[in-house]
Amino acid sequence: MMPFNYARARDPADAVRLAAGRTEARFLGGGTNLVDLMRESVEVPKTLIDVTELSQEITARDDGSLLIGAGVKNTTIAADRRVRERFPLLARAILSGASGQIRNMATVGGNIMQRTRCYYFYDESARCNKRTPGAGCDAIDGFNRIHAILGASPACVATHPSDMCVALAALDASVHTVSATGHRTLKLADLHRLPGDTPHIETELAPGELITAVGIPPCSFATRSVYRKVRDRASYAFALVSVAAALDLTDNGTVRDVRIALGGVAHKPWRAEKAEAALRGGQATEASFQLAADAELKEARGLRHNAFKIELARRTLVACLAELSRRDEK
Ligand SMILES: Cc1cc2nc3c(=O)[nH]c(=O)nc-3n(C[C@H](O)[C@H](O)[C@H](O)COP(=O)(O)OP(=O)(O)OC[C@H]3O[C@@H](n4cnc5c(N)ncnc54)[C@H](O)[C@@H]3O)c2cc1C
């Protein structure tokens, strides 16, 4: 590991000031991803700006929305009564990830900004356009079992690894930030980018832009929701495919509204808008779930080792919708 400076930010403005003009600086959350990357020399920041003390509150509003500070630990969110009651899929998504010890350290901001788990990104001897722009991608013709089936490019087939972000994408969450140019709010679903020709630019955040909080708008039917994660081991493994879904049904079984996001399939948490559009206003039946999955996965493309994910995503999505349609809560 290379030597680096360490500074603890007093407040968000202090964090932004410490980061200003230092492209080689990184914000430090729980360090559960960043420090691993520093050990592998994939990340070599000259300055770490500790932001763990910032924004540790979860604020619940009467309209049903929540504002979660970027410094709140993953464990705290998953255990929060208001989160579990209003947005149970978020608690389930977080609890399906990592381990108890890691969730105790990991922050909301760090979870959102965690880097891909593509093996070639971590392996300094491999070619990786994300690590070294223009170097090439050894995953495309290599062992690509965990890689993307949607939205990939000839430059990069990596996936975004977060479970929490998949639930947040389904919940229409927003990300609040501050930078030298002021405050702004982005939709979480628009924060992460598809790889295109620039897979090293992973989000819409500018260098030195700090995430301060995540806002979740009211969603009355999120009580009828699910997060299902399919992986190689029952715990301590990243998703091959995951589905976050919430379903709002009328008394006669028509889909009034629906939210779906997929994980493990793309360079970003994948909001399944085509599937949602196919379902809205129709009857909730196994046949309509199949058609919705087909609509979403029509453009999915498999590589040598991951083509199974297309069928896996289809079956997992259909199974989640079927499970939700059988639940009797309103
Ligand atoms: C063995 C293992 C298994 C795991 N399994 C899973 C899993 O199954 N599912 C899953 O979702 N995750 C999993 N994880 C990943 C884990 O969730 C992340 O490491 C964690 O969420 C990162 O949070 P952190 O606070 O430690 O981030 P850090 O490591 O501190 O930071 C990560 C990145 O975020 C940036 N950052 C931090 N805070 C901010 C901020 N406020 N604003 C802007 N940028 C910021 C940092 O600069 C860095 O680039 C696993 C990790 C490990 C080590």
The ligand as a Tripos MOL2 file, in Angstrom:
@<TRIPOS>MOLECULE
LIG
   53    58     1     0     0
SMALL
NO_CHARGES

@<TRIPOS>ATOM
      1 C1        -16.2670   -9.9250    1.5040 C.3       1 LIG1
      2 C2        -17.2660   -8.8870    1.0610 C.ar      1 LIG1
      3 C3        -18.5140   -9.3020    0.6390 C.ar      1 LIG1
      4 C4        -19.4510   -8.3340    0.2190 C.ar      1 LIG1
      5 N1        -20.6850   -8.7490   -0.2080 N.ar      1 LIG1
      6 C5        -21.5770   -7.8120   -0.6330 C.ar      1 LIG1
      7 C6        -22.8610   -8.1890   -1.1090 C.ar      1 LIG1
      8 O1        -23.2100   -9.3760   -1.1550 O.2       1 LIG1
      9 N2        -23.7170   -7.2090   -1.5110 N.ar      1 LIG1
     10 C7        -23.3570   -5.8810   -1.4790 C.ar      1 LIG1
     11 O2        -24.1780   -5.0360   -1.8470 O.2       1 LIG1
     12 N3        -22.1490   -5.4990   -1.0510 N.ar      1 LIG1
     13 C8        -21.2650   -6.4340   -0.6350 C.ar      1 LIG1
     14 N4        -20.0300   -6.0470   -0.2140 N.ar      1 LIG1
     15 C9        -19.6260   -4.6530   -0.4260 C.3       1 LIG1
     16 C10       -19.9820   -3.7600    0.7220 C.3       1 LIG1
     17 O3        -21.3800   -3.5690    0.7400 O.3       1 LIG1
     18 C11       -19.2530   -2.4650    0.4570 C.3       1 LIG1
     19 O4        -17.8760   -2.7060    0.6440 O.3       1 LIG1
     20 C12       -19.7120   -1.3530    1.3620 C.3       1 LIG1
     21 O5        -21.0810   -1.0920    1.2010 O.3       1 LIG1
     22 C13       -18.9350   -0.0750    1.0560 C.3       1 LIG1
     23 O6        -19.2610    0.8820    2.0440 O.3       1 LIG1
     24 P1        -18.0930    1.6380    2.8270 P.3       1 LIG1
     25 O7        -18.7310    2.6880    3.6500 O.co2     1 LIG1
     26 O8        -17.1840    0.6870    3.5340 O.co2     1 LIG1
     27 O9        -17.3470    2.2970    1.5810 O.3       1 LIG1
     28 P2        -15.8240    2.6750    1.3890 P.3       1 LIG1
     29 O10       -15.0210    1.4350    1.1470 O.co2     1 LIG1
     30 O11       -15.3550    3.5860    2.4690 O.co2     1 LIG1
     31 O12       -15.9280    3.5330    0.0460 O.3       1 LIG1
     32 C14       -16.3420    2.9490   -1.1800 C.3       1 LIG1
     33 C15       -16.3280    4.0560   -2.2420 C.3       1 LIG1
     34 O13       -17.3000    5.0420   -1.9470 O.3       1 LIG1
     35 C16       -16.7300    6.3480   -1.8910 C.3       1 LIG1
     36 N5        -17.4900    7.0860   -0.8820 N.ar      1 LIG1
     37 C17       -17.6780    6.7450    0.4180 C.ar      1 LIG1
     38 N6        -18.5320    7.6090    1.0060 N.ar      1 LIG1
     39 C18       -18.8790    8.5150    0.0610 C.ar      1 LIG1
     40 C19       -19.7540    9.6640    0.0630 C.ar      1 LIG1
     41 N7        -20.4400   10.0290    1.1530 N.pl3     1 LIG1
     42 N8        -19.8720   10.3690   -1.0920 N.ar      1 LIG1
     43 C20       -19.2040    9.9900   -2.2120 C.ar      1 LIG1
     44 N9        -18.3780    8.9210   -2.2680 N.ar      1 LIG1
     45 C21       -18.2250    8.1900   -1.1360 C.ar      1 LIG1
     46 C22       -15.2730    6.0850   -1.5210 C.3       1 LIG1
     47 O14       -14.4410    7.1700   -1.9170 O.3       1 LIG1
     48 C23       -15.0040    4.8150   -2.3060 C.3       1 LIG1
     49 O15       -14.7210    5.1220   -3.6480 O.3       1 LIG1
     50 C24       -19.0930   -6.9680    0.2250 C.ar      1 LIG1
     51 C25       -17.8250   -6.5650    0.6680 C.ar      1 LIG1
     52 C26       -16.9140   -7.5010    1.0700 C.ar      1 LIG1
     53 C27       -15.5610   -7.0470    1.5260 C.3       1 LIG1
@<TRIPOS>BOND
     1     1     2 1
     2     2     3 ar
     3     2    52 ar
     4     3     4 ar
     5     4     5 ar
     6     4    50 ar
     7     5     6 ar
     8     6     7 ar
     9     6    13 1
    10     7     8 2
    11     7     9 ar
    12     9    10 ar
    13    10    11 2
    14    10    12 ar
    15    12    13 ar
    16    13    14 ar
    17    14    15 1
    18    14    50 ar
    19    15    16 1
    20    16    17 1
    21    16    18 1
    22    18    19 1
    23    18    20 1
    24    20    21 1
    25    20    22 1
    26    22    23 1
    27    23    24 1
    28    24    25 2
    29    24    26 1
    30    24    27 1
    31    27    28 1
    32    28    29 2
    33    28    30 1
    34    28    31 1
    35    31    32 1
    36    32    33 1
    37    33    34 1
    38    33    48 1
    39    34    35 1
    40    35    36 1
    41    35    46 1
    42    36    37 ar
    43    36    45 ar
    44    37    38 ar
    45    38    39 ar
    46    39    40 ar
    47    39    45 ar
    48    40    41 1
    49    40    42 ar
    50    42    43 ar
    51    43    44 ar
    52    44    45 ar
    53    46    47 1
    54    46    48 1
    55    48    49 1
    56    50    51 ar
    57    51    52 ar
    58    52    53 1
@<TRIPOS>SUBSTRUCTURE
     1 LIG1         1 GROUP 0 **** ****
